[in-house]
């Protein structure tokens, strides 16, 4: 039996896999759950039978879903925070600018990728709370806007 360590969403699982030889039934073990694996002659595709409850990874919310959920229908002042650590590459609007929902306000570089930080609602930018070239952490205030 061979052991593998698999990381899913930051959680580590140790998996033991038994080599399949011909029509000999095999088992896979993960976190104490035994799963039988066999090969059918007709399909040559592996089939599984699990002896315990099936585990699935939790659904992760996108930045857009998070922003929409936390600002939907709000009026007044909205503070937009950095969703991840990174560096501010560009600021596309100035304080006082009237913006539309989904309009790019600034560009945040994280792990060599450029991420567009967009306005969660229509409104007016009341303050830009960062600068081009600034390093930000997750949760740092990026800009504040007024919505009606």
KELUMKE-730224 format. One record per residue: chain; residue number from 1; residue in three letters; x, y, z of N, C-alpha, C in turn. Coordinates in pm, 1 decimal. Layout:
BEGIN
+--------+-----+--------+----------+----------+----------+----------+----------+----------+----------+----------+----------+
! chaine ! num ! residu !      n.x !      n.y !      n.z !     ca.x !     ca.y !     ca.z !      c.x !      c.y !      c.z !
+--------+-----+--------+----------+----------+----------+----------+----------+----------+----------+----------+----------+
!      A ! NUM !    ALA !        X !        Y !        Z !        X !        Y !        Z !        X !        Y !        Z !
...
+--------+-----+--------+----------+----------+----------+----------+----------+----------+----------+----------+----------+
This chain:
BEGIN
+--------+-----+--------+----------+----------+----------+----------+----------+----------+----------+----------+----------+
! chaine ! num ! residu !      n.x !      n.y !      n.z !     ca.x !     ca.y !     ca.z !      c.x !      c.y !      c.z !
+--------+-----+--------+----------+----------+----------+----------+----------+----------+----------+----------+----------+
!      A !   1 !    UNK !     84.0 !   -116.6 !      0.0 !      0.0 !      0.0 !      0.0 !     89.4 !    124.1 !      0.0 !
!      A !   2 !    UNK !     52.8 !    227.0 !    -81.5 !    130.0 !    351.1 !    -87.1 !     53.6 !    460.7 !    -14.1 !
!      A !   3 !    UNK !    128.7 !    547.7 !     52.8 !     67.4 !    657.7 !    126.8 !     92.2 !    788.5 !     51.7 !
!      A !   4 !    UNK !    -10.0 !    872.6 !     47.0 !     -0.5 !   1004.5 !    -13.7 !    -58.6 !   1105.9 !     82.7 !
!      A !   5 !    UNK !     -7.5 !   1227.7 !     77.4 !    -62.9 !   1338.1 !    154.9 !   -123.0 !   1435.1 !     53.7 !
!      A !   6 !    UNK !   -251.8 !   1463.7 !     67.9 !   -324.4 !   1550.4 !    -23.7 !   -372.0 !   1672.2 !     54.1 !
!      A !   7 !    UNK !   -350.7 !   1793.2 !     -2.0 !   -397.9 !   1917.0 !     60.2 !   -515.4 !   1970.5 !    -19.7 !
!      A !   8 !    UNK !   -629.1 !   1990.9 !     47.1 !   -748.2 !   2046.4 !    -14.8 !   -794.7 !   2162.5 !     71.0 !
!      A !   9 !    UNK !   -798.2 !   2281.6 !     11.0 !   -840.6 !   2403.1 !     82.5 !   -767.3 !   2420.8 !    214.3 !
!      A !  10 !    UNK !   -637.2 !   2394.6 !    213.4 !   -555.9 !   2415.9 !    332.2 !   -564.8 !   2305.0 !    435.8 !
!      A !  11 !    UNK !   -645.8 !   2203.8 !    412.6 !   -657.8 !   2092.7 !    506.4 !   -584.5 !   1972.6 !    448.2 !
!      A !  12 !    UNK !   -501.4 !   1909.2 !    528.9 !   -418.5 !   1798.0 !    483.5 !   -486.0 !   1664.5 !    513.9 !
!      A !  13 !    UNK !   -486.1 !   1575.8 !    414.9 !   -542.6 !   1441.7 !    429.9 !   -434.7 !   1339.9 !    396.2 !
!      A !  14 !    UNK !   -425.4 !   1234.1 !    475.5 !   -333.2 !   1125.3 !    445.5 !   -415.6 !   1013.3 !    383.7 !
!      A !  15 !    UNK !   -374.1 !    968.3 !    264.8 !   -448.8 !    868.2 !    190.0 !   -359.1 !    748.8 !    163.0 !
!      A !  16 !    UNK !   -410.9 !    628.2 !    187.6 !   -339.3 !    505.4 !    155.1 !   -407.2 !    443.1 !     33.9 !
!      A !  17 !    UNK !   -327.7 !    407.3 !    -68.5 !   -382.0 !    350.1 !   -190.8 !   -317.1 !    215.1 !   -215.1 !
!      A !  18 !    UNK !   -400.8 !    115.6 !   -238.1 !   -352.4 !    -18.8 !   -266.6 !   -351.8 !    -37.6 !   -417.9 !
!      A !  19 !    UNK !   -245.9 !    -94.1 !   -472.3 !   -233.0 !   -113.7 !   -616.1 !   -335.2 !   -215.6 !   -664.9 !
!      A !  20 !    UNK !   -401.3 !   -184.6 !   -778.4 !   -500.4 !   -274.7 !   -836.3 !   -429.9 !   -368.4 !   -933.4 !
!      A !  21 !    UNK !   -447.8 !   -497.1 !   -913.4 !   -389.8 !   -596.9 !  -1002.2 !   -504.2 !   -683.5 !  -1052.3 !
!      A !  22 !    UNK !   -528.0 !   -678.6 !  -1183.4 !   -629.9 !   -760.7 !  -1248.2 !   -765.8 !   -735.1 !  -1184.6 !
!      A !  23 !    UNK !   -838.5 !   -840.3 !  -1147.8 !   -972.7 !   -828.9 !  -1091.7 !   -973.6 !   -836.0 !   -939.7 !
!      A !  24 !    UNK !   -858.5 !   -815.9 !   -877.4 !   -850.5 !   -823.6 !   -731.9 !   -910.9 !   -696.7 !   -672.3 !
!      A !  25 !    UNK !  -1013.5 !   -706.9 !   -586.2 !  -1070.6 !   -587.7 !   -523.4 !   -964.8 !   -514.1 !   -441.4 !
!      A !  26 !    UNK !   -979.1 !   -384.5 !   -432.8 !   -881.7 !   -302.6 !   -363.0 !   -953.7 !   -204.1 !   -272.7 !
!      A !  27 !    UNK !   -881.6 !   -148.4 !   -175.8 !   -940.9 !    -48.8 !    -87.2 !   -852.3 !     73.6 !    -79.6 !
!      A !  28 !    UNK !   -916.0 !    186.7 !    -54.5 !   -847.2 !    313.2 !    -32.9 !   -891.1 !    362.2 !    103.2 !
!      A !  29 !    UNK !   -797.2 !    411.6 !    185.0 !   -829.4 !    458.2 !    318.8 !   -790.4 !    604.3 !    332.5 !
!      A !  30 !    UNK !   -882.2 !    685.4 !    382.5 !   -854.7 !    826.7 !    407.6 !   -925.4 !    866.6 !    535.6 !
!      A !  31 !    UNK !   -850.2 !    914.9 !    630.8 !   -905.0 !    960.8 !    758.7 !   -994.1 !    854.7 !    823.0 !
!      A !  32 !    UNK !   -953.3 !    729.6 !    814.3 !  -1028.3 !    622.3 !    877.8 !  -1146.9 !    572.2 !    798.1 !
!      A !  33 !    UNK !  -1169.9 !    625.9 !    678.0 !  -1281.3 !    582.9 !    594.7 !  -1228.3 !    485.0 !    491.1 !
!      A !  34 !    UNK !  -1282.7 !    365.1 !    488.7 !  -1242.2 !    262.8 !    392.4 !  -1334.3 !    269.9 !    271.0 !
!      A !  35 !    UNK !  -1277.7 !    274.2 !    151.4 !  -1354.3 !    276.8 !     28.2 !  -1306.4 !    163.3 !    -60.3 !
!      A !  36 !    UNK !  -1399.4 !     81.3 !   -107.6 !  -1363.4 !    -29.3 !   -196.6 !  -1356.8 !     21.5 !   -339.6 !
!      A !  37 !    UNK !  -1254.4 !    -20.1 !   -413.8 !  -1235.6 !     20.0 !   -552.5 !  -1219.8 !   -106.3 !   -634.2 !
!      A !  38 !    UNK !  -1295.2 !   -116.4 !   -743.8 !  -1280.8 !   -233.2 !   -830.6 !  -1289.0 !   -189.5 !   -975.7 !
!      A !  39 !    UNK !  -1245.1 !   -276.2 !  -1065.7 !  -1245.6 !   -246.1 !  -1207.6 !  -1340.2 !   -343.8 !  -1274.4 !
!      A !  40 !    UNK !  -1432.3 !   -291.5 !  -1357.0 !  -1525.5 !   -379.8 !  -1425.9 !  -1469.6 !   -415.2 !  -1561.9 !
!      A !  41 !    UNK !  -1498.7 !   -535.5 !  -1607.2 !  -1446.9 !   -581.5 !  -1736.0 !  -1508.6 !   -503.9 !  -1850.9 !
!      A !  42 !    UNK !  -1636.7 !   -466.5 !  -1840.2 !  -1705.2 !   -399.4 !  -1950.0 !  -1653.2 !   -258.7 !  -1973.3 !
!      A !  43 !    UNK !  -1636.0 !   -181.0 !  -1869.1 !  -1600.2 !    -40.7 !  -1887.5 !  -1453.5 !    -10.8 !  -1866.2 !
!      A !  44 !    UNK !  -1383.1 !    -94.0 !  -1793.6 !  -1244.3 !    -69.8 !  -1754.9 !  -1230.6 !     60.0 !  -1675.5 !
!      A !  45 !    UNK !  -1344.7 !    114.3 !  -1629.5 !  -1342.8 !    235.5 !  -1547.8 !  -1356.9 !    195.2 !  -1401.9 !
!      A !  46 !    UNK !  -1281.1 !    257.5 !  -1312.1 !  -1291.3 !    221.8 !  -1171.6 !  -1426.0 !    262.9 !  -1113.8 !
!      A !  47 !    UNK !  -1478.5 !    181.8 !  -1025.6 !  -1601.0 !    214.6 !   -953.5 !  -1567.2 !    216.2 !   -805.6 !
!      A !  48 !    UNK !  -1645.1 !    290.6 !   -730.0 !  -1616.5 !    299.0 !   -587.2 !  -1740.7 !    268.2 !   -506.2 !
!      A !  49 !    UNK !  -1718.1 !    218.8 !   -386.9 !  -1823.7 !    194.5 !   -289.3 !  -1768.5 !    245.2 !   -157.1 !
!      A !  50 !    UNK !  -1834.2 !    342.6 !   -100.6 !  -1781.8 !    403.4 !     21.3 !  -1857.3 !    350.6 !    142.0 !
!      A !  51 !    UNK !  -1781.6 !    315.6 !    246.5 !  -1843.2 !    256.4 !    364.8 !  -1879.5 !    358.3 !    472.2 !
!      A !  52 !    UNK !  -1852.3 !    485.4 !    449.1 !  -1886.5 !    589.5 !    546.6 !  -1944.2 !    708.6 !    471.5 !
!      A !  53 !    UNK !  -1985.6 !    808.9 !    545.4 !  -2045.6 !    927.1 !    485.1 !  -1950.2 !    993.2 !    386.5 !
!      A !  54 !    UNK !  -2004.7 !   1042.3 !    276.2 !  -1924.3 !   1110.2 !    175.5 !  -1886.0 !   1248.4 !    226.5 !
!      A !  55 !    UNK !  -1762.5 !   1286.3 !    202.8 !  -1713.8 !   1417.6 !    243.0 !  -1697.3 !   1502.9 !    119.0 !
!      A !  56 !    UNK !  -1734.8 !   1629.3 !    127.8 !  -1712.4 !   1720.1 !     16.3 !  -1652.6 !   1849.1 !     69.8 !
!      A !  57 !    UNK !  -1576.5 !   1914.2 !    -15.8 !  -1512.6 !   2039.4 !     23.1 !  -1619.2 !   2147.7 !     33.7 !
!      A !  58 !    UNK !  -1605.0 !   2240.1 !    128.0 !  -1703.4 !   2346.7 !    141.8 !  -1698.1 !   2440.8 !     21.9 !
!      A !  59 !    UNK !  -1815.0 !   2497.4 !    -14.8 !  -1819.9 !   2592.1 !   -125.1 !  -1754.7 !   2721.7 !    -78.4 !
!      A !  60 !    UNK !  -1664.2 !   2772.6 !   -160.8 !  -1597.1 !   2897.5 !   -126.5 !  -1664.7 !   3012.2 !   -200.2 !
!      A !  61 !    UNK !  -1681.6 !   3121.8 !   -131.3 !  -1745.7 !   3239.5 !   -185.1 !  -1644.8 !   3322.3 !   -264.2 !
!      A !  62 !    UNK !  -1684.1 !   3370.2 !   -383.3 !  -1594.7 !   3456.1 !   -460.8 !  -1596.4 !   3596.0 !   -400.3 !
!      A !  63 !    UNK !  -1496.5 !   3677.5 !   -435.0 !  -1492.0 !   3815.3 !   -384.9 !  -1616.9 !   3891.4 !   -426.4 !
!      A !  64 !    UNK !  -1663.1 !   3867.6 !   -550.2 !  -1781.2 !   3937.5 !   -599.5 !  -1905.3 !   3897.5 !   -519.4 !
!      A !  65 !    UNK !  -1921.8 !   3768.0 !   -490.0 !  -2035.3 !   3721.6 !   -409.7 !  -2029.7 !   3780.7 !   -269.2 !
!      A !  66 !    UNK !  -1909.5 !   3783.2 !   -210.6 !  -1891.0 !   3838.5 !    -76.6 !  -1928.5 !   3986.3 !    -74.6 !
!      A !  67 !    UNK !  -1880.7 !   4060.6 !   -173.5 !  -1907.8 !   4203.4 !   -181.2 !  -2057.1 !   4228.7 !   -200.7 !
!      A !  68 !    UNK !  -2119.4 !   4152.6 !   -290.4 !  -2261.6 !   4169.4 !   -319.0 !  -2344.6 !   4139.5 !   -194.0 !
!      A !  69 !    UNK !  -2312.3 !   4032.4 !   -122.1 !  -2386.6 !   3992.9 !     -2.2 !  -2372.4 !   4097.8 !    108.0 !
!      A !  70 !    UNK !  -2253.5 !   4154.0 !    123.7 !  -2228.1 !   4246.4 !    233.9 !  -2269.1 !   4389.9 !    205.3 !
!      A !  71 !    UNK !  -2303.5 !   4423.0 !     79.2 !  -2338.7 !   4561.1 !     47.8 !  -2473.4 !   4574.2 !    -21.0 !
!      A !  72 !    UNK !  -2539.7 !   4464.5 !    -51.4 !  -2665.1 !   4467.8 !   -126.1 !  -2768.5 !   4555.1 !    -55.8 !
!      A !  73 !    UNK !  -2819.7 !   4654.2 !   -129.4 !  -2925.8 !   4738.2 !    -78.4 !  -2885.5 !   4837.1 !     29.1 !
!      A !  74 !    UNK !  -2759.5 !   4847.7 !     61.3 !  -2716.4 !   4939.9 !    166.2 !  -2717.6 !   5082.9 !    114.5 !
!      A !  75 !    UNK !  -2747.2 !   5174.6 !    204.4 !  -2732.5 !   5316.4 !    175.4 !  -2639.6 !   5372.6 !    280.6 !
!      A !  76 !    UNK !  -2583.6 !   5488.5 !    251.4 !  -2488.5 !   5547.2 !    344.7 !  -2347.0 !   5521.2 !    299.2 !
!      A !  77 !    UNK !  -2258.8 !   5501.3 !    394.8 !  -2116.4 !   5484.4 !    366.0 !  -2078.4 !   5336.4 !    363.4 !
!      A !  78 !    UNK !  -2002.0 !   5297.1 !    260.9 !  -1951.4 !   5159.6 !    250.3 !  -1799.7 !   5165.7 !    248.8 !
!      A !  79 !    UNK !  -1737.6 !   5086.5 !    333.9 !  -1591.8 !   5075.2 !    335.5 !  -1555.3 !   4947.6 !    261.4 !
!      A !  80 !    UNK !  -1464.9 !   4957.7 !    163.6 !  -1421.5 !   4841.0 !     86.4 !  -1280.4 !   4805.4 !    130.7 !
!      A !  81 !    UNK !  -1264.8 !   4681.6 !    179.3 !  -1137.0 !   4633.7 !    231.8 !  -1069.0 !   4540.0 !    133.3 !
!      A !  82 !    UNK !   -939.6 !   4524.7 !    150.3 !   -862.2 !   4435.7 !     64.4 !   -901.8 !   4290.6 !     91.5 !
!      A !  83 !    UNK !   -932.1 !   4214.0 !    -14.5 !   -969.2 !   4074.3 !      4.9 !   -848.8 !   3983.9 !     29.3 !
!      A !  84 !    UNK !   -726.7 !   4037.2 !      3.9 !   -604.9 !   3956.5 !     17.2 !   -484.5 !   4048.8 !     29.9 !
!      A !  85 !    UNK !   -371.6 !   3998.0 !     77.8 !   -251.0 !   4079.7 !     81.8 !   -197.3 !   4101.6 !    -59.2 !
!      A !  86 !    UNK !   -136.5 !   4216.4 !    -81.9 !    -80.0 !   4245.0 !   -213.6 !    -26.9 !   4386.3 !   -222.0 !
!      A !  87 !    UNK !     -4.5 !   4431.7 !   -346.0 !     49.0 !   4564.8 !   -373.5 !    -46.5 !   4638.6 !   -466.4 !
!      A !  88 !    UNK !    -72.9 !   4765.1 !   -437.3 !   -160.3 !   4846.8 !   -521.1 !    -82.0 !   4888.6 !   -645.6 !
!      A !  89 !    UNK !   -128.8 !   4844.2 !   -764.0 !    -61.7 !   4877.3 !   -890.1 !   -116.8 !   5003.5 !   -954.0 !
!      A !  90 !    UNK !   -248.5 !   5024.6 !   -941.3 !   -310.2 !   5138.0 !  -1009.6 !   -437.0 !   5178.2 !   -935.6 !
!      A !  91 !    UNK !   -465.2 !   5307.1 !   -935.7 !   -590.3 !   5359.5 !   -881.5 !   -659.1 !   5429.6 !   -997.5 !
!      A !  92 !    UNK !   -778.1 !   5382.9 !  -1034.9 !   -845.4 !   5428.3 !  -1156.8 !   -940.1 !   5546.8 !  -1136.8 !
!      A !  93 !    UNK !   -974.5 !   5579.9 !  -1012.2 !  -1066.7 !   5691.0 !   -986.8 !  -1012.2 !   5778.3 !   -874.1 !
!      A !  94 !    UNK !  -1064.3 !   5899.2 !   -864.7 !  -1025.4 !   5991.6 !   -757.9 !  -1141.0 !   6008.7 !   -660.3 !
!      A !  95 !    UNK !  -1111.5 !   6058.5 !   -542.8 !  -1216.0 !   6090.9 !   -445.7 !  -1310.2 !   6191.4 !   -510.4 !
!      A !  96 !    UNK !  -1439.5 !   6172.7 !   -489.0 !  -1540.3 !   6260.3 !   -547.7 !  -1597.7 !   6206.7 !   -678.1 !
!      A !  97 !    UNK !  -1535.8 !   6104.4 !   -735.1 !  -1583.2 !   6048.3 !   -862.3 !  -1713.6 !   5971.8 !   -842.1 !
!      A !  98 !    UNK !  -1805.3 !   5988.6 !   -936.6 !  -1930.7 !   5912.4 !   -938.0 !  -1900.9 !   5781.5 !  -1011.4 !
!      A !  99 !    UNK !  -1933.8 !   5668.3 !   -948.0 !  -1901.4 !   5538.3 !  -1007.2 !  -2024.2 !   5448.5 !  -1014.2 !
!      A ! 100 !    UNK !  -2017.8 !   5350.6 !  -1102.4 !  -2124.9 !   5252.7 !  -1120.8 !  -2084.0 !   5119.7 !  -1059.1 !
!      A ! 101 !    UNK !  -2181.5 !   5040.9 !  -1019.1 !  -2156.6 !   4907.2 !   -966.2 !  -2075.3 !   4827.7 !  -1068.7 !
!      A ! 102 !    UNK !  -1967.3 !   4762.7 !  -1022.4 !  -1882.8 !   4681.5 !  -1109.9 !  -1770.2 !   4758.0 !  -1176.4 !
!      A ! 103 !    UNK !  -1768.8 !   4890.7 !  -1162.2 !  -1660.8 !   4971.2 !  -1220.8 !  -1532.1 !   4947.0 !  -1142.9 !
!      A ! 104 !    UNK !  -1420.4 !   4933.0 !  -1215.7 !  -1291.4 !   4907.8 !  -1151.5 !  -1244.6 !   5034.6 !  -1080.6 !
!      A ! 105 !    UNK !  -1215.3 !   5021.3 !   -951.8 !  -1167.3 !   5134.2 !   -872.2 !  -1015.5 !   5129.7 !   -862.3 !
!      A ! 106 !    UNK !   -960.3 !   5009.6 !   -837.1 !   -814.6 !   4997.1 !   -830.1 !   -770.7 !   4856.6 !   -867.1 !
!      A ! 107 !    UNK !   -640.8 !   4842.4 !   -891.9 !   -581.3 !   4713.1 !   -927.5 !   -489.2 !   4670.9 !   -813.6 !
!      A ! 108 !    UNK !   -510.8 !   4549.4 !   -763.9 !   -431.4 !   4492.3 !   -655.6 !   -354.7 !   4372.7 !   -710.3 !
!      A ! 109 !    UNK !   -221.7 !   4376.9 !   -700.4 !   -140.7 !   4263.0 !   -744.0 !   -118.5 !   4171.6 !   -624.1 !
!      A ! 110 !    UNK !   -150.2 !   4043.8 !   -643.4 !   -128.3 !   3943.1 !   -539.8 !    -80.1 !   3816.3 !   -607.7 !
!      A ! 111 !    UNK !     32.3 !   3764.7 !   -564.8 !     91.4 !   3642.4 !   -619.8 !    106.8 !   3651.3 !   -772.2 !
!      A ! 112 !    UNK !    159.4 !   3763.2 !   -820.5 !    187.1 !   3787.1 !   -962.6 !     61.3 !   3796.5 !  -1048.7 !
!      A ! 113 !    UNK !    -55.1 !   3812.2 !   -984.9 !   -180.4 !   3826.2 !  -1059.4 !   -241.6 !   3962.5 !  -1029.7 !
!      A ! 114 !    UNK !   -296.1 !   4026.0 !  -1133.7 !   -362.1 !   4154.4 !  -1116.1 !   -510.5 !   4131.1 !  -1089.3 !
!      A ! 115 !    UNK !   -558.8 !   4183.3 !   -976.7 !   -698.0 !   4166.1 !   -935.3 !   -769.1 !   4300.3 !   -940.2 !
!      A ! 116 !    UNK !   -880.6 !   4305.4 !  -1012.1 !   -958.6 !   4428.3 !  -1020.5 !  -1048.2 !   4438.6 !   -897.4 !
!      A ! 117 !    UNK !  -1034.7 !   4547.8 !   -824.8 !  -1122.2 !   4573.6 !   -710.4 !  -1229.4 !   4669.3 !   -760.9 !
!      A ! 118 !    UNK !  -1355.2 !   4621.5 !   -759.3 !  -1464.6 !   4695.9 !   -821.0 !  -1558.9 !   4756.2 !   -718.1 !
!      A ! 119 !    UNK !  -1633.3 !   4855.6 !   -763.3 !  -1734.6 !   4918.2 !   -678.6 !  -1848.2 !   4819.3 !   -656.1 !
!      A ! 120 !    UNK !  -1886.9 !   4796.2 !   -529.8 !  -1994.2 !   4701.3 !   -501.8 !  -2133.2 !   4755.5 !   -535.2 !
!      A ! 121 !    UNK !  -2146.4 !   4889.3 !   -545.1 !  -2274.1 !   4953.3 !   -576.5 !  -2247.3 !   5084.9 !   -647.8 !
!      A ! 122 !    UNK !  -2352.6 !   5143.1 !   -706.8 !  -2342.3 !   5278.1 !   -761.8 !  -2320.6 !   5374.1 !   -645.8 !
!      A ! 123 !    UNK !  -2242.5 !   5478.9 !   -668.8 !  -2221.8 !   5576.0 !   -562.5 !  -2113.2 !   5676.0 !   -595.1 !
!      A ! 124 !    UNK !  -2063.3 !   5740.7 !   -491.3 !  -1958.0 !   5841.7 !   -503.8 !  -1842.9 !   5801.7 !   -412.4 !
!      A ! 125 !    UNK !  -1722.1 !   5803.9 !   -466.9 !  -1602.8 !   5772.2 !   -387.6 !  -1579.7 !   5888.7 !   -291.7 !
!      A ! 126 !    UNK !  -1581.9 !   5861.6 !   -161.6 !  -1557.8 !   5968.2 !    -64.2 !  -1411.2 !   5975.6 !    -24.8 !
!      A ! 127 !    UNK !  -1340.8 !   5860.3 !    -28.7 !  -1196.7 !   5864.5 !     -1.0 !  -1127.7 !   5741.9 !    -58.9 !
!      A ! 128 !    UNK !  -1005.8 !   5762.8 !   -106.4 !   -916.9 !   5653.8 !   -146.8 !   -817.4 !   5642.9 !    -32.0 !
!      A ! 129 !    UNK !   -815.9 !   5529.1 !     35.2 !   -739.3 !   5514.2 !    158.7 !   -609.0 !   5437.4 !    141.2 !
!      A ! 130 !    UNK !   -555.6 !   5437.4 !     20.2 !   -428.3 !   5372.0 !     -8.9 !   -359.0 !   5449.1 !   -120.5 !
!      A ! 131 !    UNK !   -238.3 !   5410.3 !   -153.9 !   -160.8 !   5476.8 !   -259.0 !   -103.7 !   5374.1 !   -355.3 !
!      A ! 132 !    UNK !    -71.4 !   5417.3 !   -476.4 !     -4.3 !   5329.3 !   -572.3 !    129.6 !   5287.2 !   -512.7 !
!      A ! 133 !    UNK !    157.5 !   5157.6 !   -519.1 !    282.0 !   5103.2 !   -465.4 !    272.5 !   5058.0 !   -320.6 !
!      A ! 134 !    UNK !    160.1 !   5089.0 !   -255.3 !    144.1 !   5050.7 !   -114.2 !    123.0 !   4900.4 !   -101.0 !
!      A ! 135 !    UNK !    181.6 !   4843.5 !      3.7 !    156.4 !   4703.0 !     38.2 !     38.2 !   4700.2 !    133.3 !
!      A ! 136 !    UNK !    -59.1 !   4614.3 !    103.3 !   -177.1 !   4603.5 !    188.5 !   -192.7 !   4459.5 !    236.1 !
!      A ! 137 !    UNK !   -255.8 !   4444.8 !    350.2 !   -287.3 !   4312.9 !    404.9 !   -435.6 !   4285.8 !    386.2 !
!      A ! 138 !    UNK !   -473.9 !   4162.6 !    400.0 !   -614.1 !   4125.5 !    392.1 !   -690.7 !   4202.8 !    499.4 !
!      A ! 139 !    UNK !   -799.1 !   4268.6 !    459.1 !   -880.2 !   4344.4 !    553.9 !   -845.3 !   4491.5 !    563.6 !
!      A ! 140 !    UNK !   -732.0 !   4535.0 !    504.0 !   -695.8 !   4677.2 !    507.4 !   -796.6 !   4758.5 !    425.9 !
!      A ! 141 !    UNK !   -828.7 !   4879.0 !    473.9 !   -922.4 !   4967.7 !    405.2 !   -860.8 !   5018.1 !    275.1 !
!      A ! 142 !    UNK !   -933.9 !   5002.5 !    163.1 !   -886.8 !   5049.5 !     32.6 !   -954.4 !   5180.2 !     -6.6 !
!      A ! 143 !    UNK !  -1088.0 !   5183.3 !      2.9 !  -1160.4 !   5306.2 !    -28.4 !  -1295.5 !   5305.8 !     41.5 !
!      A ! 144 !    UNK !  -1352.0 !   5426.2 !     50.6 !  -1483.7 !   5444.3 !    111.1 !  -1572.0 !   5511.0 !      7.6 !
!      A ! 145 !    UNK !  -1696.7 !   5468.5 !      2.8 !  -1789.2 !   5528.8 !    -93.0 !  -1923.7 !   5556.0 !    -27.7 !
!      A ! 146 !    UNK !  -1995.5 !   5651.7 !    -82.7 !  -2127.8 !   5689.4 !    -35.2 !  -2229.2 !   5637.4 !   -136.8 !
!      A ! 147 !    UNK !  -2330.3 !   5564.7 !    -88.3 !  -2435.2 !   5514.0 !   -177.2 !  -2569.1 !   5571.0 !   -133.6 !
!      A ! 148 !    UNK !  -2661.4 !   5580.9 !   -229.0 !  -2792.8 !   5641.4 !   -199.2 !  -2903.2 !   5543.2 !   -223.8 !
+--------+-----+--------+----------+----------+----------+----------+----------+----------+----------+----------+----------+
